[in-house]
Amino acid sequence: MPARSYSLKEIREKGQPPGLKERRNEEHWAGRLYARSVSPYLTWLLLRLGLSPNQMTYLMIACGIGAGVAFASGTGIVSAVVGVVLVQLYLVLDCSDGEAARVTGRTSVTGVFLDRLGHYFSEVAILVGLGFRAQAQVGGVFSQGGWVTLGVAAALGAALIKAETDNVVVARAKAGLPADPAGGDRALRPTSTWLALARQAASLLKFHRIIGAVELSLLILVAAILDRVFGLPDMRDFGWSSFGRTPEPIAMPEAYSSTLGIGFDATLWSVTRGLTVAVFAVAVVQTLLHFVSIVASRRLK
């Protein structure tokens, strides 16, 4: 099918219909803030190049997984910046594929499936990448792979949270019910007053965002900068700053060791490692809270 030229005006009008940015639980804050302003330009370019909406989704998935690989490939600032850039491109492509589908009339169930699966792959890759990043830092009781295990466990939690949400639709479909429960937003609220208040408090704190791709990527970059400020040496940053050579062990500065070292087999609690523990804890708690919130609400009725 030959590529057709679409104007930016067409893409904005058809690809971003009224109410798109206000979709509850669907539109990311970064999409409303800036990604939706940038995405029509990328959509226009990719359509000019002849890419289909599904191909844009594949490109989005590649950027998300690539970000995870970038974060895993080192402990320095450069690898963190590359990861952040890839996540931002992932975010814009997540807008572009839907815009392209709407403006070309090529919406499909396959496209929805790929888009949902792409979010699974990308968030899992970034969380696992964080685990490898923490593992690569010098020293610690988790020297045999414990930090990677935390990253993988956090990734499993993030995937389960998405699976819990998606399986509400699956369960309703198997029961012969419409995808969306009657009552709109009220159906999302737990029937218990205490659970409803707890859900509202968690929503206001927004601590669950720490395991989201955009937020986590920025936190990884901040952690890398702070680790550099605190003087944590990069044990390895292969793939970016030391590609092609074997990194040598770096002596730990005495001041740093005495300040941030903890007596558990001289475990060094860098900011990156603290972030890894935090995302693991949030993933575990959020998985349980999300499950309780669904079961205690009217979404399955």
N, C-alpha and C positions, 0 to 999 in steps of 0.2 A: 504493500500500500504506500503510494508516494506521500512524502511529507507535505502537509498543507501548512501555509503560513497563517498564524493567528496573531492578531494585534494584542498589545498589552491591555488595551481597553476591553477586548473580548475576554481575555483571561481573567481580568479583575471582575468583570460583570458576571460571567458564567461560572468561572472557577471559584469565586468567593461570593456566594449568594448571601443575602441578608441573614443575619443571625448566626453565621458560621463561627465568628469569633466568640460568641456568647454561649456556645454549647457547653453545658455543665458536664464536668468530668471527661470531656473529650478534647477540648482545646487547651494546650499548654500555655502557661502564662507568658513564656518566651515567644510563643506564636502570636499572641495578641500584642505583645510589646513591640516586636520588631520582625520576626520571621515572616509573617504574612505580608509585610511591606516589601520584603526582599524577594520572596518566593516567585512572584509573577515574572520577574526578570529571568530567573533560572528556568522556570517552566517554558517561557518563550524560547530560550536558547535550546533547551533539550528537545522541544517539539520541532524546531528548525532543523535539528540534527537528525530527526526522524525516530527518536526514541518513543516507545509506547509507554503508557502509564505504568504497566507492570515492570517494564525494564527500568523505569525510574525507581520503582520500589526495590528491585534487586540492587540498584546502585546505592540506595539508602541503607540496605542491609550490609552491603560491603563496607560502607563508611562506619557503621556502628561496630562491626566486628573489627575493622581496621583500627578503630580507636582503642579497643581493648588490647589489641596486639601492641599498639604504640605505648600504652601505659605499662604493659608488662615488660617492655623491652629495655627499661632502664629505670634509674632512680633520680635522674636529674631534671632540670627545668625544661630542656629542649624536648625530651620525649613527652613531657606533660603538655607542653604547648601544642605539639603535633596532635596529641589525643584530643585536646579541646577543640582545635580547628576541625577535626574530622567529626566530632559530635555536633558542632554547629552546622556543618554541611549535612549531616544526617537529619538534623532538625528541619532545615529548609527543604530538603528532599521529601521529608515526610509531609510537608505542605504541598509540594509541587506535584507529587504523584496523584493526589486527589483532585487538585486543580486541573491537571491534564485530563483526567478521566471525565470530569464534568464538562469541560469545554469541548472535548472531542466526542462526548456521548459514549465513551468506551468504559463505562462503569461495569464491574463484574464481581461475582462472588469470589473468583480467584484473586482479584485485586484486594478485596477485604481480607481474605485469608492470608495473603502474603504480607499485607501491612501489619496485621496482628502478630504474625510469626516473626516479622522483622523486629518488633519491639522486644519480643522474648530474647531473640538471639543477641541483640545489641546490648541490652541491659545485663544479661548474663555475661557477655564477653567483657564488659567494662568492670564488673565486680570481680570476676576472676583475674582480670588484668591487675586490679588493685592488690589482690592477694599476692600475685607474683612480684609486684613492685615492692611490697612490704618485705617479702621473703628475701629480696636481693640486697637489702640493707644489712650492714655489718652486725654480727653478733646476735645472741639471744637464745633463750630456752627453746624457741620454736625453730631451731636451725635445721631440723629434719623435715621441714615442710609444713609446719603448723600454720604459718601465715597464709600459705596457699589454701590450706584446708578451710580457714576462716572465710577467705574470699569465695571459695566454691560453695560453702554453706550459705553465705549471704546471697549468692546468685540463685541457689535453690529456693531460698525464701522469696526472692523477688519474682521468680518464675511461678511459684505456688500462689502468690497474691494475684497475679494476672490470671492464672488458671481458675482460681476461685471465682473471679469476676466473670470470666468467659463461660464457666460451667453453669452459672445462673441461667444464661440464655439457652444452653444445651438442655438443662433440666426442664425448663419451661417448654421448650420445643418438643421434647419427648413426651411431656404430659399433655401436649395439645394446646398449650396456652400461648398467647401472643408474647413476643420477645420482651416488651416493656410491661411491667405490672401496672394495674390501674392505680390512680392516685398520684402519679408523678413523683415528685421529690418526697412526698409524705411516705411513700412505700419504702423508701430507703432508710427511714428512721427506725431504730429498734423499738419494739412495743414496750419494753421496759423503760421507765423514766430515767433510772440510773444509767442504764446503758446508752440511752439517747444523750444524756448529759456528757458521758465519757466520750462518746463519738464526736460530739460537738467540740469538746475541749481538744481532742486529738486533731480535729480538723483545723481549729484555730492555731494550734502550735505548728502544724504542718511538718512535724518531724519526719513523716514518711517520705518527704521529698529528698532526703539525703541519699536514698537508693535509686533515685531517678537519674537517667543518663545525663541530662544537661546539668543538673545541680551537682551530681557527683563528680563530673569531669572538672567543673570549676573548683570544687573542694580539693581534688587531687592536685591541681595546679597550685592552689594556695598552700597546701601541705608541702609541696616540693620547694616552694619559695621559702617557707618558714624553716624547713629542714636545712636549706642552704644558709639562711641567716644564722641559725643556731650552730652551724659548723659541722653538720653531719656529713662525713665524706661519702662520695658515690663509690660504692664497691664495684659497681659495673653499670655502664650506660650503653651497653652494646647495641648496635643498630643505629646510633646517632653520633655520640661523641667519641666512641672508641671502636668503631666498626673496623674489623679486619685485624684487630690485635687482642691478645689475651690480657685482661685487666689483672693487675697485681694487687695483693692485699694491701690495704691502707691502714696505717696505724691510727688508732682512735685517739683524738686529743684528750689529754688527761682532764682538762676542765669540763669538757662535754661529758665524759664518762662519769665524773663525780657529780655532775649536775642532773643529768637525765638518766643515769644508770640506776637500775633497781636490782635488789639482791636475788632475784630469781634467776640464778645461773647467769648473772650479769646481763640480763635482758635490757636492751636499749629501747626505750619508749620514744621513738621519733614521732613527729606529728603524723606522718604517713601511717605508721603502725597504730597510732591512736584512732585515726580515721577508719582503719580496717576493723578494729574492735567495735567502733561505733556503728558502722553499717551492718556488721553481723548482728549486733544487739537489736537494732531497729528492724532488720529483716525478720528476726525470730518473733519479736513482740508484735510487729505489724501483721505477720501471717496469722497469728492466733487471734488478734483483735478483729481482723478483717473477716475471718471465718465466723466468729461469734456475732459480728455485726450483721452478716448475711442471714445466718440461721435465725437470729432474733428479730429480723425485720419481716416485711410482707413481700419481699422479693420472690419467695418461693411459694407464694399462695395465689 
